[in-house]
């Protein structure tokens, strides 16, 4: 029985590892249910009261995993703001997941100042203990997860993204496809 359990565990770990390598290219072959947000207290949310994925059903959501000292993250913000403006009349929203790399990035006042500096107006959840990061199996800053109207992760994109880049066009194409469903 122990051998079977170890074999099963190794198989599951292998599948998880294979999935994590295959997701960096965009669309997932098999949509996965997105876990509910890990933070429910008001002190962990900026630009919004605490949100839940359940209350956001019917919207396409782009999760943005970022931290404020990440250059690749804040270089993606102009594209993200442009995307939010282009889709302002659609059932679409961005939710920032601020997951800090350094101790000073865990301080709410510092995150608030950077949100103001970067002119971010969408909701941001502070994930100081990496709980949601781990629930999503994330490994990178920035990382963009597209969640469909039923709450399933459909696409994952990794890395700095600029207006007009191939990745920006792919993400917007995926979002528009999800909006049509």
TAPECOR-V646643 format. One record per pair of residues at least 4 apart in sequence whose C-alpha atoms are under 6 Angstrom apart, sorted by sequence separation. I is the first residue (numbers start at 1). J is the second residue. D is the distance in whole Angstrom. If there is no record, write none. Layout:
# TAPECOR-V646643
i=I j=J d=D
i=I j=J d=D
This chain:
# TAPECOR-V646643
i=3 j=7 d=6
i=4 j=8 d=6
i=71 j=75 d=6
i=77 j=81 d=6
i=84 j=88 d=6
i=114 j=118 d=6
i=115 j=119 d=6
i=147 j=151 d=6
i=148 j=152 d=5
i=169 j=173 d=6
i=45 j=50 d=6
i=100 j=105 d=5
i=115 j=120 d=5
i=133 j=138 d=5
i=147 j=152 d=5
i=100 j=106 d=6
i=147 j=153 d=4
i=42 j=49 d=6
i=66 j=73 d=6
i=146 j=153 d=6
i=147 j=154 d=6
i=161 j=168 d=6
i=42 j=50 d=6
i=146 j=154 d=6
i=146 j=155 d=5
i=40 j=50 d=6
i=145 j=155 d=6
i=145 j=156 d=5
i=144 j=156 d=6
i=144 j=157 d=5
i=143 j=157 d=6
i=143 j=158 d=4
i=36 j=53 d=6
i=142 j=159 d=5
i=106 j=128 d=6
i=97 j=124 d=6
i=95 j=123 d=5
i=96 j=124 d=4
i=97 j=125 d=5
i=98 j=126 d=5
i=99 j=127 d=5
i=95 j=124 d=6
i=98 j=127 d=6
i=99 j=128 d=6
i=148 j=178 d=6
i=61 j=92 d=6
i=63 j=94 d=6
i=67 j=98 d=5
i=59 j=91 d=5
i=60 j=92 d=5
i=61 j=93 d=5
i=62 j=94 d=5
i=63 j=95 d=5
i=64 j=96 d=5
i=65 j=97 d=5
i=66 j=98 d=5
i=67 j=99 d=5
i=59 j=92 d=5
i=61 j=94 d=6
i=63 j=96 d=6
i=64 j=97 d=6
i=67 j=100 d=5
i=73 j=142 d=5
i=48 j=123 d=5
i=66 j=141 d=5
i=47 j=123 d=5
i=65 j=141 d=6
i=66 j=142 d=5
i=46 j=123 d=6
i=65 j=142 d=5
i=46 j=124 d=5
i=65 j=143 d=5
i=45 j=124 d=6
i=64 j=143 d=6
i=45 j=125 d=5
i=64 j=144 d=5
i=44 j=125 d=6
i=63 j=144 d=5
i=44 j=126 d=5
i=63 j=145 d=5
i=62 j=145 d=5
i=79 j=162 d=5
i=62 j=146 d=5
i=76 j=160 d=5
i=79 j=163 d=5
i=61 j=146 d=6
i=76 j=161 d=5
i=61 j=147 d=5
i=76 j=162 d=6
i=60 j=147 d=6
i=60 j=148 d=5
i=72 j=160 d=5
i=60 j=149 d=5
i=59 j=149 d=5
i=58 j=149 d=4
i=57 j=149 d=5
i=57 j=150 d=6
i=38 j=132 d=6
i=34 j=151 d=6
i=34 j=152 d=5
i=33 j=152 d=4
i=34 j=153 d=6
i=32 j=152 d=5
i=33 j=153 d=6
i=31 j=152 d=6
i=32 j=153 d=5
i=31 j=153 d=5
i=31 j=154 d=5
i=28 j=154 d=5
i=27 j=154 d=6
i=28 j=155 d=5
i=27 j=155 d=4
i=26 j=155 d=5
i=26 j=156 d=5
i=26 j=157 d=5
i=23 j=156 d=6
i=24 j=157 d=6
